Amino acid sequence: MRKTGLILTVVMLFTLILTGCGAKNVDASKITTSTLTVLKGGKIDAVFVEDFSQSYYNQSELDTMIKEEVEEFNKNSGSESIKYITSIVANNIAKVQLDFDNADIYSEYEGEYFYNGTVKDAVANGYSFDYELKSASDESSTIDGTKILELGDYGVVITAEPLHVSVPGKVMYVSVDASIVSENEVDTYENPGETVILYK
């Protein structure tokens, strides 16, 4: 997975790809695990947290490589759709924060599928909700694909990446193996496949 190998990629001078986006940035210094924050309007703020304990790791190289990757992507896309925010190295941990204009830019840059929109738009784009989701208010209660389709105006995040995800609303339903952290936060680390988060 690209984020898992991010730091090694940077320090060994290979091409890296990171992700993120946002309108109002989160405080990266308070993030303890790789986190995607979906903001109102669709922007995404990403903070990736990696081990940085090897003696040959270098923050200057990390900063340079990330900035070059962002600059190249923006040049090729013809817009400033990705913004480098900061990198922090402390206590053998590196944190890198990037902002993305939307989920499509994130997916293109990271090379990982990440969707944010409404249920009805996801269906219009060919997504099939053919599984059960558990209720955030009662995790013993589930809904199936038929019920999900009735919630067309709900926001939905879909990702196959192991992440901490924050959404701009209240989490209503989520994949059965995902962990609900708070009313707007979900951990996907324990979910073996694609994670779906419905929010309102």
Buried (B, 14 or more C-beta within 10 A) or exposed (E): EBBBBBBBBBBEEEEBBBBBBBBEBBEBEEBEEBBBBBBEEBBBBBBBBBEBEEEEBBBEBBBEBBEEBBEEBBEEBEEEBBBBBBBBBEEEBBBBBBBBBBBBBBBBBBEBEBBBBBBBBBBEEEBEBEBBBBBBEEEEEBBEEEEBEEBBEBBBBBBBBBBBBBBBBBBBBBBBEBBBEEEBBBBBBEBEEBBBBBBE
